[in-house]
Amino acid sequence: MRLQSPQFQALFTPGLRSVAELFEKKNYELRIAGGAVRDLLSGMTPQDIDFATTATPAEMKEMFTSAGVRLINNKGEKHGTITARLHEQNFEITTLRIDVVTDGRHAEVEFTTDWEKDAERRDLTVNSMFLGLDGMLYDFFNGYEDLKNKKIRFVGKANERIQEDYLRILRYFRFYGRIAEKPGDHEPSTLQAIKENAKGLAGISGERIWVELKKILIGNHVNHLVRLMYELDIAQYIGLPLDGNLDEFDRVTKNIQNLCPKPMTVLTSLFKVKDDVTNLDLRLKISKEEKNLGLFLVKHRQELTKAVGPEPLRPYQDFIMDSREASTNSKICELLKYQGEEHLLRELQDWTVPSFPVSGHDLRKMGVSSGKEIGTALQQLREEWKKSGYHMDKEELLSCLKKL
């Protein structure tokens, strides 16, 4: 098959044309690899494009240097990746490889010129394809067929692929949530291999797990996939509570459909107590902002709810005004998503946080001199202002002060 879609044609920037010419001149093969091929075949424009080649890193360096091309970020070199910068664009190009030794986390690689051998060491069939710059598809493991049928399968034997890198268990779930049409469409042998190897995730760094888990939480079929993590004994190895609140998780995953929640908002519904957030942080090294959001939701999800009456949003607005912290607004937005309050969320997003119109300077002008008195007066005026629904202006508040 030969691909000639508009998305494919759009890749041919001046930078890519120059790179292609250099490789052609030296008779090195160059193809688009992995996820970008999958996206192009799905009619999407890829965010990142990885290239694969038969040229070794040394050959690429020599070729680029002779042509006066700038090379950047040499960190990937020992794995065979060279990054070249042409026409204000970076090109990440990796030599074809085979895994010689794997320990479930990292692999020692050896370079090859065999495209099928390189495809064989990739995780899933939909990620194992190559696309020539002429649009020719190279697909050794029926990845295109699986993509069209929305099937997620490991390349070769699931057991072997997983044992090469246990993180592939979570990558399986992530791509399932991205590509599969309905929940529950798994090969029994794949689920069996995942269950047998779940313990291997204990040796994977928290940071790598969190990158994958976040993508699962905001993908499709999240409810099905997280339940599967419990059924297949994965949850305990990735920082999730052993007795996660799956009923609450069901409820919240329905609430948040179409509301674009943060991953932490979805995940917090599994947690029963603050310690669940702390334990997750110990295992996955989540950011301070993510941890604070989790603790906030666990603390306020039940008692901070909409008011009965004409101003349902008022409790949330009062909370924001009382807290006076810049981040509170976004936390309240996540709480409204968690609670499924779509209408109130839109209302809050349209609301501009009002500024308290009176300052200590205004009070001094009125003859209030001591700092303590000013503090007390300002607090009383804030209460009056709050009662008015934050509508009273400076004049009204200052005349109110006289009465007080």
Residue pairs with C-beta under 8 A, 6 or more apart in sequence:
1 136
1 137
1 144
2 134
2 135
2 136
2 137
3 40
3 41
3 131
3 135
3 136
3 137
4 135
5 40
5 43
7 39
7 40
7 43
7 44
7 45
7 46
8 40
8 131
8 135
10 45
11 32
11 49
13 87
13 89
14 86
14 87
15 86
15 87
15 88
15 89
15 91
16 89
16 91
16 133
18 86
18 87
19 30
19 51
19 84
19 86
19 91
19 93
20 30
20 133
22 63
22 64
22 67
22 69
23 29
23 30
23 53
23 55
23 63
26 55
26 59
26 63
28 53
28 54
28 55
28 59
28 60
28 63
29 53
29 54
29 115
30 51
30 52
30 53
30 55
30 93
30 133
31 51
31 52
31 53
31 115
31 130
31 131
31 132
31 133
31 138
32 40
32 49
32 50
32 51
32 52
32 130
32 131
32 132
32 133
33 50
33 51
33 52
33 94
33 129
33 130
33 131
34 50
34 122
34 127
34 128
34 129
35 46
35 48
35 50
35 127
36 46
36 48
36 49
36 50
36 131
37 129
37 130
37 131
37 137
38 126
38 127
38 129
38 143
38 147
39 45
39 46
39 47
40 46
40 131
41 129
41 137
41 144
41 147
42 147
48 92
49 91
49 92
50 92
50 93
50 94
51 91
51 92
51 93
51 94
52 93
52 94
52 95
52 96
52 115
52 118
52 130
53 60
53 93
53 94
53 95
53 96
54 95
54 96
54 113
55 63
55 93
55 95
56 80
56 95
56 111
57 77
57 80
57 81
57 82
57 95
57 111
60 82
60 84
60 93
60 95
61 71
61 82
64 71
64 82
64 84
65 71
69 84
69 85
69 86
70 84
70 85
70 86
71 82
71 83
71 84
71 85
72 83
72 84
72 85
72 90
73 83
74 83
76 82
76 83
76 92
76 94
79 94
79 97
79 109
80 94
80 95
80 97
80 109
80 111
81 92
81 93
81 94
81 95
82 92
82 93
82 94
83 90
83 91
83 92
83 93
84 90
84 91
84 93
85 91
95 111
96 111
96 112
96 113
96 114
96 115
96 117
96 118
97 109
97 110
97 111
97 112
97 118
97 121
98 109
98 110
98 112
98 114
98 117
98 118
98 120
98 121
99 107
99 108
99 109
99 121
99 164
100 107
100 108
100 109
100 110
101 107
101 108
102 108
102 163
102 164
102 165
104 163
104 164
104 165
104 166
104 200
104 203
104 204
105 165
105 166
105 167
105 203
105 204
105 205
106 165
107 121
107 164
107 165
112 118
115 130
115 138
115 140
116 140
119 128
119 129
119 130
119 138
119 140
119 141
119 155
120 128
120 140
120 141
120 155
120 156
121 155
121 164
122 128
122 155
123 154
123 155
123 161
123 165
123 168
123 171
123 172
124 143
124 152
124 153
124 154
124 155
124 171
124 172
124 175
125 141
125 142
125 143
125 146
125 151
125 153
125 154
125 155
126 143
126 146
126 147
126 152
126 175
126 179
127 143
127 175
128 139
128 140
128 141
128 143
128 155
129 137
129 138
129 139
129 143
129 144
130 137
130 138
130 139
131 137
131 138
132 138
137 144
141 155
141 156
146 152
146 153
147 179
150 179
150 180
150 181
150 185
151 180
151 185
152 172
152 175
152 176
152 179
152 180
152 186
153 187
153 190
154 161
154 162
154 168
154 172
154 190
154 193
155 161
157 193
158 187
158 189
158 190
158 193
158 194
159 193
159 196
159 197
161 168
162 168
162 169
162 193
162 194
162 197
162 200
163 197
163 200
166 197
166 200
166 201
166 203
166 204
167 201
167 204
167 208
167 209
167 212
169 194
169 197
169 198
169 200
169 201
169 234
170 201
170 209
170 212
170 213
170 216
170 238
171 212
172 190
172 194
173 212
173 216
173 225
173 228
173 229
174 212
174 215
174 216
174 219
176 186
176 221
176 225
177 215
177 216
177 219
177 220
177 221
177 222
177 225
178 215
178 219
178 220
180 220
180 221
182 221
183 221
183 223
183 224
183 225
184 224
191 228
191 232
194 232
194 234
195 232
195 233
198 232
198 233
198 234
198 237
199 233
199 237
201 209
201 234
201 237
201 238
202 237
206 239
206 283
206 284
206 285
207 284
207 285
209 238
209 239
209 283
209 284
210 284
210 285
210 286
213 238
213 263
213 267
213 284
214 263
215 263
216 222
216 225
216 226
217 226
217 263
217 266
217 267
218 260
218 261
218 263
218 266
219 225
222 253
222 266
223 249
223 250
223 253
226 244
226 246
226 249
226 270
227 246
228 234
229 235
229 238
229 240
230 240
230 244
230 246
235 241
235 242
235 244
236 242
238 283
238 284
239 279
239 280
239 282
239 283
239 284
240 270
240 280
241 270
241 271
241 272
241 276
241 279
243 272
244 270
244 271
245 269
245 270
245 271
245 272
246 270
248 269
248 270
249 269
249 270
251 269
252 266
252 269
252 338
252 340
253 266
253 269
254 340
255 337
255 338
255 339
255 340
256 265
256 266
256 337
256 338
256 340
258 342
259 337
259 340
259 342
259 345
260 337
261 334
261 337
261 338
262 290
262 293
262 334
263 290
264 286
264 290
264 293
264 294
264 297
264 334
265 293
265 297
265 334
265 337
265 338
267 280
267 294
268 277
268 293
268 294
268 297
268 298
268 301
268 338
269 338
270 276
271 277
271 280
271 294
271 298
273 298
274 295
274 298
274 299
276 298
277 291
277 294
277 295
277 298
278 291
280 286
280 294
281 291
286 294
289 327
292 327
292 331
293 331
293 334
296 331
296 335
297 331
297 334
297 335
297 338
300 319
300 335
301 335
301 338
301 339
304 315
304 316
304 319
304 335
305 315
305 339
306 312
306 313
306 315
306 316
306 341
306 344
307 313
307 314
307 315
311 389
312 344
313 344
313 347
313 348
313 351
314 389
316 332
316 335
316 336
316 344
316 348
317 348
317 351
317 390
318 386
319 328
319 332
320 328
320 329
320 332
320 353
321 353
321 354
321 386
321 390
329 348
329 353
332 348
333 345
333 348
333 349
336 342
336 344
336 345
336 348
337 345
354 390
356 382
356 385
357 385
357 392
357 393
357 394
357 397
358 378
358 381
358 394
358 397
358 398
360 374
360 378
362 394
362 398
363 374
363 377
363 378
363 401
364 374
366 398
366 401
368 374
368 377
377 401
377 404
380 401
380 404
381 397
381 400
381 401
381 404
384 392
384 397
384 400
385 392
385 397
388 396
392 400
